[in-house]
Amino acid sequence: MDSVMTVTGPVDASALGMTLTHEHLFINLLREYRRDGLLHDVQLMCEEVTRFRSAGGGTIVDCTSQELGRNPLGLKQVSETTGIKIVMGTGHYRDPYLDRAWFDRTSAANIADLMVAEITKGVDGTGVKAGIIGEIGADKWFVSTAEERSFRAAALTQRRTGLTITTHAARWPVGREQLKILKEAGAEPNRIIVGHCDSVPDSDYHEEIARSGSYVQFDTIRGGSEYDLERVSGYVLNLTRKGLADKILLSHDVCLRSQLSIYGGCSYDFIPTKFLPRLRKAGLTDDEIAVLVVDNPRRALSGTR
């Protein structure tokens, strides 16, 4: 593959530019965050995404799964208004968001059929096509039976479409089990992104994922405490010094209103305006930083070198 499907159509992988590989422009997390967990304002999102464009951004991957209020036409409108390329996901999230009864009576092959249709035909009659599989995830430190079926369906979908899989693996090193399931089902390691790795304080885990051929995604870079920023900077530097920089991806995982700039949050421009200068100060060159935010996302999304 030398192109990537965006919500406005395929684009050459070389044209993606600086890319955030795990964000949410529209999402409904009200079941967990009653006052904060809904992003559904198109005009506001255009303003927030414009901040990323002004900081030199080119592409955002929206990882909102089917259970989370995905908005294909809203994404298309934001893309057309701001000029930012947007890649939309397909697939199923994690317990307790999954419809367990539906998963119990639906095979992985049939789940994959529905995902393939969203990739090849578009979502819900909109004509807007998915360009990545995920985010798919595990809610806890293990993969549940329903989640395993979701992962196996994702691997089948990748085998049929060639798209990359991106996962939710927060707090615990459950990415190991996720990779095992995906590989058993035939997924290609170099087309798998293990998400939320910076929420797992274990550099050996990060290195293990990178050496497996999959991508290590540090994607909750939102500011916060000096400790948090220093920690994730250290994770990036550690992998870089060990020759594994080509397996690092960076993003914010914006998913709450409080994370938008109008509420004083990180928005979608914290990495280019605040975190990348921090990496430069720590010793990374501009070429090394370009690998993290331009070259690696291009390779991860397209499979090209």
C-alpha positions, 0 to 999 in steps of 0.5 A: 500500500502506498496510500491511506484512506481518509474521510475525504478519500485516499491520499498518498502516504507521503502527503500525511505530514505530521500525524497524531495517531490516536485521537478522538474528535467525536466520542461519547464516554458519558457512561464513565464521565457524566459531565465531561465525556461527550465531544459532539460539537462540529464547530468547536472541533474545527476550532480545536483541530485548526490549532494542530494545523497552525502548529504544522500538523497534517493528519489526525487518526480518529480511533473512535470505535463503533460503540463510542459515537463515531461520526463519519460525516462530522469528521468529513466536515472537520477535515474539509473545513480545516484542511487536516486529513482525518483517518477514521477507525472501524471495529469494537472497543472494549468491555463494558461497552461491548454488546455481549449478547451480540458477540456471543451469537456472532462469529469472528468471521461475520464481525470481520465481514461488517468491518470489511464493508465499512472499509470498502463501502463506507459507514452507514450509507455515508460513503465515508470509509474507514482507514484503520482498524480500531481502537479495539481493546481490553478493559482490564489486565486480561482479554475477555472472551468478547474482546478476544473475538473482537481481536480475532475479527480485527486480524481477519479484517487486516488479512482481507484489507491490509489495514493497520490495527490499533489497540487500547492497552491501558494501565496493565501490560495487556498488550502482550496478550493482545499481540499473541491473539492477533499474531495467532489469528494471522495479523502482521506485527508491523501493522499493529499499534499497541496503544497507551503504552505510556500508561504502563510504567515499564520500559522493558514492556515497551522494548519488548513490543518494539522488538516484536515488530509492532509499534509502541504508542505513547498516546496520553501526552497531555501535559499534567505534572512535570513528573508525567512529562519527564517520565514519557520523555524518558520512555522515548529517549530510552527506545531511541538510544536502543535503536528502536526509534522507528517503532515509536508513535506519539499522540494525546488521546483527547477524549474529554471536553476538559482536554480541549483548549477552551477549558485549558486542556492540551488540545491537539497541539500540545505535542508539536508546541510543547512536547517536541521542544522538550525532546529537542532540549533533551537531545533529539535532532530535528531528523530524529523527531521527524521520524517520530511524528512523520515517518513512523506514522506514514509507515504504520498507516500504509505499510510503506518504508 
